[in-house]
Amino acid sequence: MEVEKYGLKMAEIWGADKDEVSVACLAHDLFRELPQNKVFLMCRGYSLSYDKYEEHNPNVLHGRLAAVFLKKKFKINKSIFEAVYYHTSGYYKFDTLGKILFVSDALEAGRDYKGIAKLRKASFTDLDLCYFLVLKSSLKYAVKDNLMLLKDTVKAWNHIAMEVQESGKD
């Protein structure tokens, strides 16, 4: 619920569809607590492939699984699908909804870590910059803790880093 509250505040500022923000924010972690064996079973059932890194850490599959489930069961649109599907990794083609979900998931009221106040401020002043900074923070955390990087995260980072370099923001 905290992710939705934060997402709706951002939707006000960034002009996103509030219903779409609510659906994405409420559904993004639909399968987060699913036991590993059920994650793999559902992935097979939905013909959702995964690589050896995702197999090693199946928790990262919950967003992809939720998006596929929602699309089949409720016929969600492309924007909601991509926001939910890529919320754990980031996405180089995120639209406003995708950025709002990604950022809200990282900055909701239950989160507390060094630098979060700066990120929260950025979420209401420059959405693109905030997405970049949240992705950067996630990468720093993963590297510091020797966690694996998802290929979509690397692709998103390379894409947005190039955009930031070209724009002169940072």
Secondary structure, 3 states (H helix, E strand, C coil): CHHHHHHHHHHHHHCCCHHHHHHHHHHCCCCCCCCHHHHHHHHHHCCCCCCHHHHHCHHHHHHHHHHHHHHHHHCCCHHHHHHHHCCCCCCCCCCHHHHHHHHHHHHCCCCCCCCHHHHHHHHCCCHHHHHHHHHHHHHHHHHHCCCCCCHHHHHHHHHHHHHHHHHCCC
